[in-house]
Amino acid sequence: MDKHKPSDEMIKDLDDILSKLNAMEIVASDDYQKSSIKVMRTLVEEQMHSINEFSHLKKGMDLLMLQIFDVQNKSKS
């Protein structure tokens, strides 16, 4: 089973895709193409947001675990 890429690498890849979508929108010839590109851009931006939020959640959980261990150590002594 393949491992996930690091979040920094995923964000970079998504940023590259976003740049390509911006270029595609400039050369789009009709409203259907422009609308499709807007939908894809929204999906990419939301994926980037989800990755960033997951990182914040992970940091919060790490801090919570440190507090739990601190309380546990204080209760033992």
ROFIKE-790037 format. One record per residue (C-alpha): x, y, z. Coordinates in nm, 3 decimals. Example, Ala and Ser with C-alpha at 12.3 -4.5 7.8 and 13.67 -1.06 7.14 Angstrom:
# ROFIKE-790037
+---------+---------+---------+
:       x :       y :       z :
+---------+---------+---------+
:   1.230 :  -0.450 :   0.780 :
:   1.367 :  -0.106 :   0.714 :
+---------+---------+---------+
END
This chain:
# ROFIKE-790037
+---------+---------+---------+
:       x :       y :       z :
+---------+---------+---------+
:   0.000 :   0.000 :   0.000 :
:   0.137 :   0.341 :  -0.097 :
:   0.209 :   0.594 :   0.173 :
:   0.064 :   0.942 :   0.161 :
:   0.285 :   1.227 :   0.051 :
:   0.388 :   1.477 :   0.318 :
:   0.141 :   1.762 :   0.354 :
:   0.391 :   2.020 :   0.225 :
:   0.434 :   1.819 :  -0.094 :
:   0.058 :   1.777 :  -0.137 :
:   0.006 :   2.153 :  -0.093 :
:   0.277 :   2.221 :  -0.354 :
:   0.113 :   1.979 :  -0.600 :
:  -0.227 :   2.137 :  -0.542 :
:  -0.078 :   2.483 :  -0.586 :
:   0.068 :   2.370 :  -0.921 :
:  -0.275 :   2.242 :  -1.025 :
:  -0.429 :   2.572 :  -0.921 :
:  -0.181 :   2.759 :  -1.141 :
:  -0.270 :   2.537 :  -1.436 :
:  -0.639 :   2.595 :  -1.377 :
:  -0.583 :   2.970 :  -1.374 :
:  -0.402 :   2.943 :  -1.709 :
:  -0.682 :   2.725 :  -1.847 :
:  -0.942 :   2.983 :  -1.746 :
:  -0.759 :   3.253 :  -1.940 :
:  -0.771 :   3.052 :  -2.263 :
:  -1.120 :   2.906 :  -2.206 :
:  -1.342 :   2.983 :  -2.501 :
:  -1.693 :   2.947 :  -2.361 :
:  -1.892 :   2.976 :  -2.040 :
:  -1.913 :   2.599 :  -1.994 :
:  -1.534 :   2.566 :  -1.984 :
:  -1.500 :   2.864 :  -1.749 :
:  -1.766 :   2.724 :  -1.516 :
:  -1.600 :   2.382 :  -1.512 :
:  -1.267 :   2.539 :  -1.429 :
:  -1.425 :   2.738 :  -1.144 :
:  -1.565 :   2.415 :  -1.000 :
:  -1.225 :   2.245 :  -1.024 :
:  -1.056 :   2.548 :  -0.866 :
:  -1.300 :   2.536 :  -0.575 :
:  -1.231 :   2.166 :  -0.523 :
:  -0.854 :   2.222 :  -0.524 :
:  -0.878 :   2.518 :  -0.285 :
:  -1.099 :   2.320 :  -0.045 :
:  -0.857 :   2.026 :  -0.057 :
:  -0.574 :   2.263 :   0.037 :
:  -0.786 :   2.400 :   0.319 :
:  -0.862 :   2.047 :   0.444 :
:  -0.492 :   1.959 :   0.451 :
:  -0.414 :   2.274 :   0.650 :
:  -0.701 :   2.210 :   0.894 :
:  -0.585 :   1.852 :   0.946 :
:  -0.239 :   1.985 :   1.034 :
:  -0.394 :   2.221 :   1.292 :
:  -0.603 :   1.937 :   1.434 :
:  -0.295 :   1.716 :   1.466 :
:  -0.106 :   1.990 :   1.652 :
:  -0.402 :   2.038 :   1.886 :
:  -0.419 :   1.667 :   1.960 :
:  -0.044 :   1.661 :   2.032 :
:  -0.082 :   1.948 :   2.279 :
:  -0.376 :   1.773 :   2.443 :
:  -0.175 :   1.453 :   2.485 :
:   0.110 :   1.648 :   2.645 :
:  -0.137 :   1.797 :   2.893 :
:  -0.282 :   1.454 :   2.970 :
:   0.064 :   1.311 :   3.037 :
:   0.147 :   1.613 :   3.253 :
:  -0.167 :   1.563 :   3.463 :
:  -0.100 :   1.189 :   3.485 :
:   0.257 :   1.248 :   3.607 :
:   0.141 :   1.502 :   3.866 :
:  -0.126 :   1.266 :   3.999 :
:   0.132 :   0.987 :   4.044 :
:   0.360 :   1.202 :   4.256 :
+---------+---------+---------+
END
